Amino acid sequence: MEVQKELLEDIKNYLDITWEDPEGDQKLSGIIARGMAYINRIAGSEQDFTEEAKPRELLFDYVRYVRAGALDEYAKNYLPELLALQIDRKVERYADQQTPAE
């Protein structure tokens, strides 16, 4: 999963990373890609991390927790938000599958 340059820059801004560090960017890109895969798996579908919405918020905080060495705390602290995302996406998929009555 390739991380978009703009998303990388937005997350660096969120984390107050203002210096240039190509190796750090590569490491951060890996964390972001893993976070995107994790959130996509929880949601059950590909999420749009470019719009200001819950998946983006969850991704930014995922990266923050990983950088702090506290990934094991992320799921505990964000369980309600992760479950709400999962339920919302299931409801959306269900609604999309329903055909209007004629």
C-alpha positions as CSV (number, residue, x, y, z in Angstrom):
1,M,0.0,0.0,0.0
2,E,1.6,3.2,-1.1
3,V,1.3,6.3,1.1
4,Q,0.4,9.5,-0.7
5,K,2.9,12.3,-0.2
6,E,0.2,14.7,0.9
7,L,-1.1,12.3,3.5
8,L,2.5,11.8,4.8
9,E,2.9,15.6,5.0
10,D,-0.4,16.0,6.8
11,I,0.5,13.4,9.4
12,K,4.0,14.9,9.9
13,N,2.2,18.2,10.5
14,Y,-0.2,16.6,13.0
15,L,2.8,15.1,14.8
16,D,4.7,18.4,14.7
17,I,7.5,16.9,12.6
18,T,9.0,20.0,11.0
19,W,12.4,18.7,10.0
20,E,13.5,16.9,6.8
21,D,14.5,13.2,7.4
22,P,14.2,10.9,4.4
23,E,14.8,7.8,6.6
24,G,12.2,9.0,9.1
25,D,9.7,9.6,6.3
26,Q,10.2,6.0,5.0
27,K,9.7,4.7,8.5
28,L,6.6,6.9,9.0
29,S,5.2,5.8,5.6
30,G,5.4,2.1,6.7
31,I,3.6,3.0,9.9
32,I,0.9,4.8,7.9
33,A,0.5,1.9,5.4
34,R,0.1,-0.6,8.3
35,G,-2.4,1.8,10.0
36,M,-4.4,2.1,6.8
37,A,-4.5,-1.7,6.4
38,Y,-5.6,-2.1,10.0
39,I,-8.4,0.4,9.7
40,N,-9.5,-0.9,6.3
41,R,-9.7,-4.4,7.9
42,I,-11.7,-3.2,10.8
43,A,-14.1,-1.3,8.5
44,G,-14.4,-4.2,6.1
45,S,-13.6,-2.0,3.1
46,E,-11.2,0.5,1.7
47,Q,-11.5,3.9,3.5
48,D,-10.8,7.3,2.2
49,F,-8.0,8.8,4.3
50,T,-7.9,12.1,2.4
51,E,-11.2,13.5,3.6
52,E,-11.6,14.9,7.1
53,A,-13.6,12.1,8.6
54,K,-13.4,9.3,11.2
55,P,-11.0,7.0,9.2
56,R,-8.5,9.8,8.8
57,E,-8.8,10.7,12.5
58,L,-8.3,7.1,13.5
59,L,-5.3,6.8,11.2
60,F,-3.6,9.9,12.6
61,D,-4.0,8.6,16.1
62,Y,-2.8,5.1,15.2
63,V,0.4,6.6,13.9
64,R,0.8,8.7,17.0
65,Y,0.4,5.7,19.2
66,V,2.9,3.6,17.2
67,R,5.5,6.4,17.4
68,A,5.0,6.5,21.1
69,G,5.5,2.7,21.4
70,A,2.0,2.3,22.7
71,L,0.3,0.3,19.9
72,D,-1.1,-2.1,22.4
73,E,-3.0,0.7,24.0
74,Y,-4.5,2.0,20.7
75,A,-7.2,-0.6,20.3
76,K,-8.2,-0.3,24.0
77,N,-8.5,3.5,23.9
78,Y,-10.2,3.6,20.5
79,L,-12.4,0.6,20.7
80,P,-15.7,2.6,20.7
81,E,-14.6,4.6,17.6
82,L,-13.3,1.5,15.8
83,L,-16.6,-0.4,16.5
84,A,-18.7,2.6,15.4
85,L,-16.7,2.8,12.1
86,Q,-17.2,-0.9,11.6
87,I,-20.9,-0.7,12.2
88,D,-21.4,2.4,10.1
89,R,-19.7,0.7,7.1
90,K,-21.8,-2.5,7.6
91,V,-25.0,-0.4,7.6
92,E,-23.8,1.4,4.4
93,R,-23.1,-1.9,2.7
94,Y,-26.5,-3.3,3.7
95,A,-28.3,-0.1,2.5
96,D,-26.4,-0.3,-0.8
97,Q,-27.5,-3.9,-1.3
98,Q,-31.2,-3.2,-0.8
99,T,-33.1,-2.6,-3.9
100,P,-35.9,0.0,-3.9
101,A,-39.4,-1.5,-4.0
102,E,-41.3,-1.0,-7.2
